[in-house]
């Protein structure tokens, strides 16, 4: 019984770790894209103010 609980705990822990990594990477990619878009839009607007 303890072996079943231990193996189940290990499998769930590994699954949670990899799920966390996937969500973390997707979130970081999204933040990176959003930040780049904001910088790009700011660079596009800047010449309008410098006239």
N, C-alpha and C positions, 0 to 999 in steps of 0.2 A: 504493500500500500504506500509506504513512504517513497519507494522508487517511482511509482506512478505520479505522485504529487511532485516530486523533485523534477522529473522529466517534463511534466506539464508546465511547471514554473519556468524551467529553462527555455522551453519552446516559446512560451508566451513572452518572456523577457526579450528573447532575440527578435521576435516579431515586432514588439513594441519599439525596440531600439531602431530597427530598420525603417519602420513606419515614421518614427520621429525624424530620422535623417532625410527621408523623402520630403516630408512636409517642410522641414527646415530649409532644404535646398530650394524647393519651389518658392517659398516665401522670400528667401534672399534674392533669387532671380527676379521675382516680381518687384521687389524694392529697388533692385539695381536698375531694372528697365524704367521704372517710374522716375527714379532720380535722374537718369540720363535724359529722359523725355523732358523733365522740368528744366534741366540745364540747356538742352537744345532749344526749347521754346524761349528761354531767357536770352540766349544768344541771338535768336531771330528777332526779338523785340528790341534789344539794345541799340542797333543802328537807328531805329526810329527815334530814340531819345537823343541821339548824338548829332542830329542834323542841325 
